[in-house]
Amino acid sequence: MIQHFTLRLVQSLMLAPTVRHFAFERVDGEPLQFQPGQFIQIHFSYPDGKPTKRSYSIATLPIAALGSISRIEIAVSFVPGGAASDLLEHLMVGDTVAASGPYGRFVLFNQDRNRRYLLVATGTGITPYRAMLTHLEAMMQQRELEVVLLYGARNPEELLYDKEFAAFAREHPGFRFVPCLSRQMRSCPGPDERRGYVQAVLPEFDPNPEGDIVYLCGNPNMVDATFATLKEAGFPVAHLRREKYVSAR
Ligand SMILES: Cc1cc2nc3c(=O)[nH]c(=O)nc-3n(C[C@H](O)[C@H](O)[C@H](O)COP(=O)(O)OP(=O)(O)OC[C@H]3O[C@@H](n4cnc5c(N)ncnc54)[C@H](O)[C@@H]3O)c2cc1C
């Protein structure tokens, strides 16, 4: 059920040169019931007083696969001249913002019977997958399931939460974390690091409409191009799940 609430900033840190991680708590002290993959909306006004809102995927790694969280975490990529970017860039610990949620159907489904999930992200599009890790772990314990996470960024500094995903991959043999770097590789690239855009790396994993379900999140151009390629390759639309980070305008 969608709720409206006020969030208080309790912690924040820079994850990358233009991306900040925010941890909020509800002022009313209530937890938020959500499904990993869903997003919240932040409500505010333009300088002329006109109300507006922006969407942000919930990045919180919940303790249980499904349930409620007391901390609502998001990662925001600041856009020059952006209205929400300006608001959030200047938010201090203790400040409050109006919000609502949770929204969206970009979630995992327990009834899926696929052999593998291919999770594809660019930029802050990685955040819903962070929230999904506990659910994925439970699914991998329940049935035979592989997960490959392909994550596109320009350089190593722009990879968000990469140490967490790498640690999860080390602890879960069924999970692979594949950073795809388009401009600059690490000086000592790991065995699963690739050069190039996620779209270009994806064919290496031989996407198969018979056994795979694909999630696409982040840059709208990446999501549209990958969706079109996979649909052409015979994937049913129901097995191509998308969240496009389109601008509000
Ligand atoms: C479902 C959903 C989930 C989202 N989740 C996230 C998230 O987790 N993290 C996150 O950072 N964003 C996320 N977004 C995008 C976010 O909602 C805003 O669009 C973004 O923060 C820019 O808002 P703004 O008010 O700062 O910029 P605006 O005032 O909306 O735009 C200012 C200018 O910047 C341009 N612009 C807007 N976005 C971008 C961009 N990404 N790159 C380059 N130029 C841009 C606009 O075209 C405009 O010219 C999500 C969007 C959707 C629809």
The ligand as an ORCA input file, in Angstrom:
! r2SCAN-3c Opt
* xyz 0 1
  C      11.511      4.604    -11.418
  C      12.702      5.529    -11.346
  C      13.703      5.283    -10.418
  C      14.816      6.139    -10.354
  N      15.797      5.854     -9.444
  C      16.877      6.668     -9.379
  C      17.928      6.382     -8.434
  O      17.887      5.407     -7.669
  N      18.999      7.233     -8.412
  C      19.091      8.339     -9.241
  O      20.088      9.077     -9.172
  N      18.093      8.625    -10.125
  C      16.998      7.827    -10.189
  N      15.987      8.147    -11.075
  C      16.060      9.447    -11.794
  C      15.542     10.540    -10.837
  O      14.158     10.336    -10.587
  C      15.693     11.961    -11.422
  O      15.194     11.988    -12.741
  C      17.133     12.447    -11.404
  O      17.623     12.461    -10.054
  C      17.250     13.876    -11.975
  O      16.363     14.709    -11.268
  P      16.665     16.273    -11.075
  O      15.445     16.879    -10.489
  O      17.969     16.460    -10.354
  O      16.893     16.770    -12.563
  P      15.763     17.511    -13.470
  O      15.462     18.839    -12.879
  O      14.627     16.545    -13.647
  O      16.552     17.630    -14.829
  C      17.533     18.668    -15.039
  C      18.218     18.467    -16.381
  O      19.050     17.293    -16.328
  C      18.660     16.353    -17.337
  N      18.756     15.029    -16.729
  C      17.868     14.440    -15.891
  N      18.305     13.222    -15.488
  C      19.511     13.048    -16.088
  C      20.450     12.007    -16.074
  N      20.248     10.890    -15.358
  N      21.597     12.162    -16.790
  C      21.813     13.290    -17.504
  N      20.940     14.321    -17.567
  C      19.798     14.203    -16.873
  C      17.235     16.714    -17.703
  O      16.938     16.320    -19.042
  C      17.239     18.224    -17.538
  O      17.760     18.838    -18.680
  C      14.894      7.283    -11.191
  C      13.864      7.538    -12.111
  C      12.789      6.678    -12.193
  C      11.697      6.976    -13.191
*
